């Protein structure tokens, strides 16, 4: 059950990140996408699986994102 839940949550987070970011980031590397996964779980887990709410949460918490995640978004 935990593996299924983690897979669903991971998919929701990746989808939110792709929806929030520019087209360049959406075509980015798996490393760029994974740079923000932990931040999404840490800062926005209460919004999962609602993609639009995760997106809003990530935007609202941009200043709290890890340096790697900020860099990934700024490059996108």
C-alpha positions, 0 to 999 in steps of 0.5 A: 500500500505504501509503494502505491501511495508513494507512486501516486504522490510522486506522480502528482508532484511531478505533474504539478512541477511540470504544470508550474514550470515553463516549457523549457523546464518541462523538457528538463532532465530528471535531475531537474525535476527530482531537485524539487520533489523533496521540497514539494513533499516537505512544503506542499504535501497537504495539497497532494494530489490536487495539481493546481493546489500544489502549484500554488503552494510551490509558488507561495513557498518559492523563498523556502525552496532548496537552492537546487529547486530554485535553480531548476525553476529559474533555468526553466 
